[in-house]
Amino acid sequence: MQFKYRAVTEEFRIKEGLVEASDLNAARRLLLENRWQIIAVQEKPEVERWLGRRFESKINTESLAAFCNQLSMLIRSGVSIVRSLEILESQMTDRRLQRVMRTLYNGVSRGGSLAQAMRDAEGALPELLISLVSVGEESGNLDAVLMSMSAYYERETFVRKKVVSAAIYPMVLTVVLIGLVTLFINFILPEMSSLMRDSHQSLPLLTQLLLAGTSFLTHNAFLLAAGLAALALGLHQALRIPRYRYGRDQLLLRIPLFGKTFKDTITARFARTLALFLHSSIPIVPIFNAMEGVIGNEVGLTALKRARERVMRGETLFAAFAEEKFFDPLMIQMIMVGEETGRLEELMEEVANHYDKRVEVGVGRLIALVEPAFTLLIGLFAGTLIISIALPIFSMASGVK
């Protein structure tokens, strides 16, 4: 259970936050252990807990990389996990991250494992990290596992930033387009139509069509917004059903260039994660279970589950994946070589690096295609607006003559 508190610290500062505890008395004891003077403590309202679960997203990969790196360095320096988490919490400026650090601190300080405390953080931390932290705690190699995860999330952050940077230009053009449309609809077109009516001239067909479209949007804005909201909600609910997610992901994979880049991203993530698990000496079947949350694509997830069933029947990793068309032949061949030579972990790391480079090339090609396409779209739309404005002006000028 979560409890909201307000207390005075040893430095005589007012501190507010959340504490994880089994009941109210346990929450008070945890606060008193910090030598804080309690002002108020109460159970977090159910509505707030529900909203938190609904709208608080997971910690982003950049923050995860920093967290893993800092915690690894502190542990390697001989600082206890409890003290390390306390230090990290004091450094956090993001309130959401502070709450997660406080949850981890409370869980570990009560004698629990770090992995279990992470599971208690209401989905803020990915299952992949939790699984590997659990292995690191059992093997006594937690600092090395955290350092590996830091490198993993740094790479994920790099790829994500490349994709975001590719989307910036189209987004800017879209904003410009919306601005042009708003300016035209609200100011230019009404003035132009008023002038035409005053001069007893009819509007050109193109301008009439734009006026009709503007009038329709203006008078039906609420219905259109409600319809779009209902459509979005319906799609959201439909995509909770696996077969619909499968259809969506299958369609995404078939989009020229984007589908290939998307698949390369999944392959790189899969290979790198497999290398991480193999480095931690985890048996192969539990690896499959933990990697289901890494794929991020229903088509790939279905293929992974089928491969897992074959491995459980005693087939080799190569034989299990060779039956699945989703996975790239190069990766499958490298799995075969890795199993034969005993260098599977090393080869999976090389495969991940190879596909990361392919993703960078794919993103570059997407940028090269998207930017001119959006520029052309903006040009066509702006040209249409200019023509619809120019036609009435020419018509009025000819009428004056």
Secondary structure, 3 states (H helix, E strand, C coil): CEEEEEEECCCCCEEEEEEECCCHHHHHHHHHHCCCEEEEEEECCHHHHHHHHHHCCCCCHHHHHHHHHHHHHHHHCCCCHHHHHHHHHHHCCCHHHHHHHHHHHHHHHCCCCHHHHHHCCCCCCCHHHHHHHHHHHHHCCHHHHHHHHHHHHHHHHHHHHHHHHHHHHHHHHHHHHHHHHHHHHHHHHHHHHHHHHHCCCCCCHHHHHHHHHHHHHHHCHHHHHHHHHHHHHHHHHHCCCHHHHHHHHHHHHHCCCHHHHHHHHHHHHHHHHHHHHHHCCCCHHHHHHHHHHHHCCHHHHHHHHHHHHHHHCCCCHHHHHHCCCCCCHHHHHHHHHHHHHCCHHHHHHHHHHHHHHHHHHHHHHHHHHHHHHHHHHHHHHHHHHHHHHHHHHHHHHHHHC
